């Protein structure tokens, strides 16, 4: 949570709670989750991991055929 606070909340001013909620949702779902590196994924972002997984699956499928 401190990362989100430092990267987003402290850099913005919100007029209402609803504006803050919408802004935080957009930040988390649009930038933070897809691009933030995760130790459980070998320090890759979810987007990098999914791309790697898809390429591996494609390679495995071509080897079977």
Steps between C-alpha positions, in 0.01 A plus 500: 500500500786742563608469136155599378489786747842628397452450125143619466321643801770744608526637146131580453235716662145370509185707539279211614537146630336369185763676289772342716343154471472524123854630466642225722307233312633627168855512636489151650328323210658700219860540611592349833374144459599434136847657520621452859755219537404209724743270679264205453530546121879499501509880536307549178192712452176310438506621139856372447416169668188445288694580182776256600242233587318544167828475307595184691158346437525586130844342479381186678203471264725531194734230634207259547384545142 
